[in-house]
Amino acid sequence: MRVSTATTSCSDSHVFTVVVQGYGSAQESNAERSISVPFSRLQSLMQSISQLGGKVISVTAASDASAAPAAPAAPAAAKKATPTKAPAKPAAAAVHHADVPVNLYKPKTPFIGTVTENYSLLAEGAIGRVNHITFDLSGGDPHLRYVEGQSIGIIPDGEDANGKPHKLRLYSIASTRHGDDMADNTVSLCVRQLQYEKDGETINGVCSTFLCDIEPGAKVKITGPVGKEMLLPDDEDANVIMLATGTGIAPMRTYLRRMFEPTEREKNGWHFKGKAWLFMGAPTTANLLYDDDFNRYASEFPENFRYTKAISREQQNANGGRMYIQDRVSENAEEIFSWIENPKTHVYMCGLRGMEPGIDEAMTAAAAAKGLAWHELRPQLKKAERWHVETY
Ligand SMILES: Cc1cc2nc3c(=O)[nH]c(=O)nc-3n(C[C@H](O)[C@H](O)[C@H](O)COP(=O)(O)OP(=O)(O)OC[C@H]3O[C@@H](n4cnc5c(N)ncnc54)[C@H](O)[C@@H]3O)c2cc1C
């Protein structure tokens, strides 16, 4: 297993210096030596070092003065790797992030958007209430632009129990930067109404109920956009694994529209050639969100898109229990790990915070089957900006 700290857009213009012990002419003496290689030869050098029993001391990008930790070259090396310093911040990722709009509108001076659509995403017999809500953003100065993977804030009308205006709530954006109608002036959300029982009474969440009930034409206070954790790589050859439960599908919908929706591809000029794999968890089939679109992408792009569903109240896992997303991860662990070995693969997780321990458990077991320690690999993927989590 290799866990590379390389980003998807490293090219041969990036030269790396690898400091190695007990390799080549230094093999017998256990002395250290430095080897400079272009990015294209980095992986094969690491393999060769591993095969010949050398030990990688550090890997440094030529443009960066600080030593990056060794990228493990093989399972044994991965287990032993003990980074002494944080990996160099990948230059390509910084460039990618530079153009991302943040906080164009703040809570004191929010943008006032107009609701254009609000409809249920659920089929007959579903549990709860989940709506797709679209806002017109035209007329803003500056224009409220955003990119895939960001969130916006909504300030619901009314006041809290202390007579103060409500605080904003964040929602992941569910539309691409071009909007569902490709007119570059709308934003869509996917909102689940929060409802719970307390002392025999049903409590409705303030903002989620405000949004699910809102009518077209209504004016809404919008802030943001915010967030750089869930951005897509620029690379058209990237591979993307998506783990979503419930409304955690919102950012995944933006990625998949950007990748596979014909009108989007035409407009965005980003012709995704990598592989995408969506794992979606829902309680019932009727609760699957945007399911028709994803089924269509899977049939139109069978080489590029896989769609795996975990429907907890209808499907059984290998032990006869309910089928959760982590069970699907366990079932496909071998393949997921082989994807992750590729430095072009990014993993995105979004949904309720409660999904994280289950996924971690599944990844830990899968890694252990390969003789690897997930608690060591995950931070390496995170540092390489290939492991993206937004849970709430
Ligand atoms: C980055 C980010 C992205 C998000 N994206 C989305 C999204 O795409 N879609 C979406 O629907 N939501 C999303 N959320 C969640 C959203 O921000 C709100 O938290 C959610 O809609 C609830 O807000 P509310 O005003 O309806 O609830 P509130 O009125 O604020 O009530 C929430 C409070 O109720 C209490 N509570 C909740 N459940 C229970 C319970 N079972 N028992 C007792 N008390 C309870 C807790 O104190 C909780 O803080 C996101 C959150 C973040 C941070």
The ligand as an ORCA input file, in Angstrom:
! r2SCAN-3c Opt
* xyz 0 1
  C     -21.143     22.358      7.319
  C     -22.594     21.964      7.562
  C     -23.365     21.584      6.496
  C     -24.701     21.217      6.709
  N     -25.448     20.827      5.631
  C     -26.727     20.457      5.803
  C     -27.496     20.041      4.666
  O     -27.022     20.001      3.534
  N     -28.788     19.694      4.897
  C     -29.353     19.714      6.158
  O     -30.547     19.396      6.287
  N     -28.613     20.093      7.229
  C     -27.339     20.493      7.092
  N     -26.613     20.896      8.176
  C     -27.290     20.992      9.498
  C     -27.963     22.375      9.646
  O     -26.971     23.376      9.737
  C     -28.825     22.501     10.887
  O     -28.066     22.145     12.006
  C     -30.093     21.642     10.863
  O     -30.911     22.001      9.759
  C     -30.879     21.855     12.148
  O     -31.144     23.215     12.321
  P     -32.542     23.702     12.899
  O     -32.508     25.185     13.015
  O     -33.664     23.118     12.133
  O     -32.555     23.033     14.320
  P     -32.473     23.806     15.735
  O     -33.737     24.488     16.027
  O     -31.227     24.630     15.730
  O     -32.321     22.590     16.687
  C     -31.100     21.904     16.755
  C     -30.885     21.558     18.210
  O     -31.916     20.687     18.649
  C     -31.397     19.798     19.591
  N     -31.682     18.436     19.144
  C     -31.498     17.939     17.915
  N     -31.897     16.645     17.857
  C     -32.315     16.332     19.104
  C     -32.826     15.156     19.698
  N     -32.984     14.037     18.977
  N     -33.151     15.189     21.012
  C     -33.003     16.315     21.751
  N     -32.520     17.469     21.236
  C     -32.175     17.469     19.936
  C     -29.918     20.049     19.707
  O     -29.703     20.881     20.817
  C     -29.602     20.808     18.441
  O     -28.525     21.688     18.600
  C     -25.275     21.254      8.004
  C     -24.468     21.639      9.069
  C     -23.152     21.995      8.859
  C     -22.324     22.410     10.046
*
